[in-house]
Amino acid sequence: MANSQFAIAIHILTLLAQRNDEVVTSEFIAGSVNTNPVFIRRVLGMLNRAGFVASQPGAGGGWRLLRQPASVTLLEVYRAVDEGQLLAMHHSQPNPNCLVGRNIQRTLAACFDEAQKAFEQVLAGQTIAQVLERVREDSSAAVP
């Protein structure tokens, strides 16, 4: 099952980058993402622990971006909110009496490792500032 926390985290950080230094409530963010504010606060907590965002308590409180959007790579965001590898082995131990069962995990591990490295390399080359720039470009291209 796919984990949407990474996409939601990018959405949150891009929204905060777009709002500049303005404090934004989790309810406002939830409205943009179109999900529950409780889920947004959970993702914001992970982003806070990673040093990307900070909360401002009290009346007029909310969340703001702590770092410059151009300095936040998607790889950093991925690592802040995702706990595991991109690809995983099957949960049961394959049959050691079968040629494929005996060798498949070692073979897949090498393939999965290569895919993980390529995935992380692409994410390392992308920033929140670039995502925001593309969002703005897509917005102007969509207007007739």
Sequence and secondary structure as in RCSB ss.txt:
>XXXX:A:sequence
MANSQFAIAIHILTLLAQRNDEVVTSEFIAGSVNTNPVFIRRVLGMLNRAGFVASQPGAGGGWRLLRQPASVTLL
EVYRAVDEGQLLAMHHSQPNPNCLVGRNIQRTLAACFDEAQKAFEQVLAGQTIAQVLERVREDSSAAVP
>XXXX:A:secstr
    HHHHHHHHHHHHHHTTT  B HHHHHHHHTS HHHHHHHHHHHHHTTSEEEE STT EEEE S GGG BHH
HHHHHH  S SS   SS   TTSHHHHHHHHHHHHHHHHHHHHHHHHHHT BHHHHHHHHHHHHHHH  
